Amino acid sequence: MANKVDFFIGEALLGDGENIAHVDLMIGSKNGPVGNAFATALTQLSQGHTPLLACIRPNLTTKPQTIIIPKVTLQTLDDTDKIFGPAQTAVAKAVADALEEGIVPIDKVDEWVICASVFIHPKASDYRKIYSFNYGATKLAIKRALKKAPSIDKLFYDKDRAKHPVAKIRVPRLWRPPYLQIALDQPSFSHHEKLLKMIPNSDRIIIEAGTPLVKKEGIQVIKKLRELAPEAFIVADLKTLDVGKLEVDFAFNATADAAVCSGLANNASIDKFILEAQRVGIYGIIDMMEVPDPVAKLKQLSETPDVVILHKGIDTEAVREDPKQRWAMIPKIKALYESKKYVSGRDRVLIAVAGGIVPETANHALDMGADILIVGRYITSAKDPERAVRNLINIIPGHSDIDLKRIHTDDDDVLDK
């Protein structure tokens, strides 16, 4: 019977600044893909990326035998010194320590090899940091590889929460409802520019470029809002009725994270709108304002929206309505999409409510299962917008401010234990 072929993959980034270390590695059998990659790297050299065996010191290679492939082109002798000096011995020592500590099984020492791709910044200059960061990154990558990390739970927990320290941007997703969506409906950008400077910094806040604002300022107002709130989740409330694909593209190119179409549009237009939103990677939202039976409308669609808005328009808010019946449609829409939940268990479709939401009425909507509270005038016309926002986000379950744990360079691997 053929010998079992082992194949594991690990990654780790440690440190900061120009001395940062990033290691990608493969561990596995000599008679498998890792062994093939190992032999190929040693025999097919690439200019500026010459592989080298990991040595603790000259004439003392580590075990399992490890090959280091520089990720960054070596252009000078200084570049070469860093990879052949502190990085080489750091990787070798980390592998040897992993073996001694039992992280790497001792009975695999001559069956396995390791291929490690190592990043050294051309401007790295602190040899102690180069050594320390690469040692830690290599050892952590080995641990993660052999534990088959990350776990699925950790992947689902962190994928929308974390911020990559090198990317320098964070593109938000709606991963932990409920949220407060501030509808910037007044057709005055200068008004909202002042407003955004006064509201608290919170992960629970969504910014909406309201329809009147978009009509007055044009779709490029999204880019202006993005300059004021670079990491905010921004919705373009287009209330699209036709040519949905085209309008999604307008919103996407203006850096919106979501676009809204009207539930009054024909089914084909809504389906095209949702499909295009999914294609470009933004949220497709349906506003059910003036739709007599939202559930019936949703059943007619071939595509699944990301958010459904139950919306009472400004001009009809004065009509009295039993508060217990106002949001009775929420659980019905939730039930409609019960079978479409994500593998993680999160709802595939979020429900937003709009129209006359104030602190006194917000709790009822939340109790009925609302995921997003859309609020306009209560905040945008308030004398103290920060207080108005606080009055609402303090009602929402969970932390109301920034999730401080989302920004990290050294991962705690808490869900991989």
N, C-alpha and C positions, 0 to 999 in steps of 0.2 A: 504493500500500500504506500502511496506517495506520502512524503512528509508534509505535515501541516505547514501552510504558508502564513506567517504572521505579518500584519501590516497595520501600523498605527500612525496617526498624524497629530502633531501638536504645534502650538504657537504661543508666544508670549512677548509682550512689550514691557520693558521696565526702564525707569530713569526719566530724565527730562533734558531739555535743551539739546545742544549739539552732540552731547555724549550719549544720547539715548540708544538703547539696544532693542532690536527687534529680531527675533529668531523664529523661523519656520523650520520644522524638521519632520522627517519620516524615520520611523524605527520599524525594522522588520527582518524577515528571513533573508539569508544570503541567496537562497534559491527562488526568491520572489521578486516583485517589482522594485523593492528597496535595494536588493542586491544588484539588480540590473542597473539601477540609477547610479549606485555607488561605483560600479565598474566603468560605466559610461563616463562619469565625471572624471575619473582618473585617467582615462585614455583619450578622451576627446576634449582637448583644452580649448578655452575661449579667451581671446586676448582681453586683458583687463579683468577677467573673472576666473583666474587660475585657481582651481580647487587645491586644497592642502589637507593633509591628514592632521587630525587634532592631536597635538603633542603637549604633554605636561612640561616637558623640557626636550631639547634635542635628544634623539635616540630613545625617547620613552613615549610611545603612543598610548593613548587611553584604550579602554575596552568597555563595551563593545567598540570595535574599530569605527571611527567617526570621520567623515569627510566634511570639510567646511567649504561652502561655495559663497564667495563674496557677492552680495547683491548689488553693490555700487561699484562701478568701474574704477579699478585702481589706475591712477594716472601719474602718480609721483612716488618717489621712494618713501615719503612720509605716509602716504596711503598704505603702502606695502608693509611698513613697519607696524602700523596699527593692527592689521589683520594677522600678520605673521608673529606678532608679539603678544600684547595683552589679550586680544580676542581669541587667538589660537589656544593659549594656555587656559583661559577662562572656560572655554567650551570643553576642553579636555578634562579639566579638573571637575567641572560639573558632572560630566558623564561618569568619571571614576567615583565621585562621591555618591551619585545616584545608585551605582552598583553596590558600593559598600553599605549604604543605608537600606538596601533591599528594595528600592524603588524599581530598579531593573533586576529581574530574576537572575541569580547567579548561574543557573543551569542554561541560560540563554546567551551567556557571554561570548561564546564562540559560534553561535548559530545566527545571531543578529548582527546587523550593521546599522549605522545611523548616518543620514544625510542631513546636514544642518545648513540652511541658508542664513547668512549673518549680515545684518545691516550696520555699517559704520559710516557715519556722516563724514564727508570730506573735511569739515571744519572741527571735528572732534579733536580735543587736545589734552584732556586729562586722562592719563593712562590708568590711574587707579579707578576712575569712574568707568572707563571703557571695560576694564577687567570686571569690576563688581557688577555692572549692569548686565554684561554678557554672561557672566557666571549665573546670576540669578535668573535671567531669562531662559537660558538653556535648561537649567534644572526644572524650572516651572513648566517649560514646554514638554519635557520628558514626562513629568507627573501627569500633565493634562492628557498627553497622548495615550499613556497606558491606562488611564482612567476613562478613556473615551470621552473626555470632556470637550465641549460643555454638555451638561445634561440637558435634556429637552426642556425641563422646567426652567432652568437658568436661561436658556436661549429665549424662551417665550417671555420670561420676566424682564430681561434686560434689553431686548432688541429695540424697543421703542423708547426706553428710558435713558440709555447710556449716551454719553457724548464722547466721540473719539478725540483724544487730546491733540492729535496732529491735524485732523481734518479742519479744526477751528470753526466748524459750523455744526448746528444741530437742526435737523429737519424734523419737526415734531409730528407725532401721530396721536390719535385719540385712544390711548391705551388704558386709561384709568378714569372712566366717568364716575360721578357726574362732573360736568363742566359748566362754567358761566360764559355765555357768548355775548359780547357787547356789540350791539348793532349800531354802527356809525351811520345813522340814517340822514342826519342833517346834511344838506348839499353845500357844505362849507368845509373845505379841507383845513383851513386855518383853525377852525373851531376844534376839530378832532386832533389836530397837531398839539394843541395846548392840553386837550383832555388826556391823550396818551402819556404825557409827561407827569400827570397827576395820579394815575391809577397805580395800585401796588403791583409789584413784580410777582407773578404767580403762575405756576404751571397749570392751574385750573382755569385760566382765562383764554378764550378764543376771541379773536378780533374779526368782526364782519364789516366788510365794505358794503354798506347797504345800497339798495337799488337806486335811491335818489342821488347818493354820492357818486356812484359809478356813472349814472347818466349825466350828471353835471360835470364831473372831472374827467370822465373817460376811464377806460380799463387800466391805464397807466397809473391811476391813483394807488393801485396795489403796490407798485414799486415804491411809491412815496411812503406808504405805510410800512413797507419792509425796511426802509432805511431807518424809520423811527423804532421799529420793533423787529430786529433781524431774526429772532428766534421764536416769534409768535406763530401760532397756527392761524392763518388768515383765510377767511372765506370770501369768495366773490359772489355776492347775491345777485345773480343775473336774471333770475326768474325766466329762464329761456323757454320759449314756446315753439321755436322752430330752429332748423340748422344747428342742432345741439352739438355736433362734432366740432363745428367751426368755433362756437362760443367757448367750448371747453379749451380749445387750443389757445384762444385769446387769454383766458384766465391762467392757464399753465405758463404761457410765455411771459406773463406779468408776475410770475412767482407765487401765485395763489396756491394754497394747500388743498382747497376744495372749491367747487363751483355748484351753484344752485339752479335747478330748472324748475319750472312750474308743473305741478301735477295736473294742470288743465291741458297740457300739451297732449298731442296724440301719442299713442303707445309706441309707435315706431320712433318718434323723435326722442322720447324719454329713453328708450332702449339704446339708441345710438349715443345719446348723451352719456349714459352710464358706461357703455362700452369704451368710449373714448377716454373717459376719466380713468378707468381701470388701465387702459393702454399706456397713458402717460404717467400714471402713478399718483393721481390725486383723488380725493374723495368726491364721489358723485352723490349729490343731495337732491331730494325731491321735496318741494314745498307744497303741502296739501291745502293751502288757502283756497277756500271756495269750492273744494272738491267735496261733493255730497257724501260719498262713501269711500274714504281712503283705503279701507281694506279691500273692497271690490276692485278699486283701481290697481292696487298693488298686485292682486291676483292675476290681472290681465297682462302684466309685464313679463317678458322673458328674462330680463336681467334683474339682479339684486342690487338695490342701492346701498350705499354706506350709511346714510342718515335719512330718516323721514321726519319732516317737520309738520307738526300739528299746529296750525297757525290761525289765530283770530286776527283779522286785519284791523288797522287803526280806526278805520271809518266805521267798523261794526262793534268796537269794544264797548260802546255805551249800551248795547242790547244786554239785558239782564239774562243770566244763565245760571242754573244750579251748579255750584262749584264742584259738587260730587259727580256731575255728569260731564263736565267740561273736558276732562282728560280721561274719560272712560275708554277711549279708543286705544290708549297706550298698551294695556295688557293684551288687547286683541291683535295689535300689530306684532307685539313680542311673540305671541303664540303662533302667528303666521310664519315667523322665521325661526321657530324653535329648533327645527331640524337642520338649520343652516349655520349653527354655531361653529366657531373656529375649533380646531383640534384642542386648543388650550382651554376651551370651555367658555371663552369670552363671547359675548353677543356679536354676531356678524353685522347686524343692523342696529344702529343707535336711534333712539327716539328723542327729538328735540321738541320743545314747546315754546310758542311765541304768542305774545298778545297780552298786555296788561300784567306781566309778571312783576310782582313786588315781594318784599320779604313776607308779608302776611299771607300771600297765596302760593309762594314757592314751595313750601313744605308739602302741600297737597299734591302738587305735580311730582315731586320727588317720591312721595309715598306710593304714587301710582306707577312708578318705574321710569320716570323721565331721566334721560341721560345728559341732556343739555338744556339749560335754561337760557333762552334768548331774551335779552333785556335791552331796551333802547332808551326811551326818554327818562326813566327813573335814574339812569346814570348820566346820560349825555346832557341832560338839562339840569342836573343837580348843582347846587351851590358848592357842595363838597363831594366831588366825584369819587375820591378815595374812600370816604366814609360810606358812600352809597354802594360801592363795590364790596367793601368789607361786610356790610350788612347782609349781602347775598352769599359771598363765598364762605362766610362763617357758618352758614346754614348747611352748606354742602358737606357730606361726610368725608372724613379724611383730612390730610394736610392741606392747608389753604395757600401755602407759599411755595417757594422753590424746593424741589426735591434735591437736597444738597448731595445725596449719594449718587446722583446721576453722572457727576463729573469726577472721574477718577482715572489715574494712570496705573495704579496697582490694584488689580482686581482681587477681591477677597475670596472668590470661588466658593461663597457660602452655600450655594445650592448644588455644588458638585461634591460635597462631602459624603 
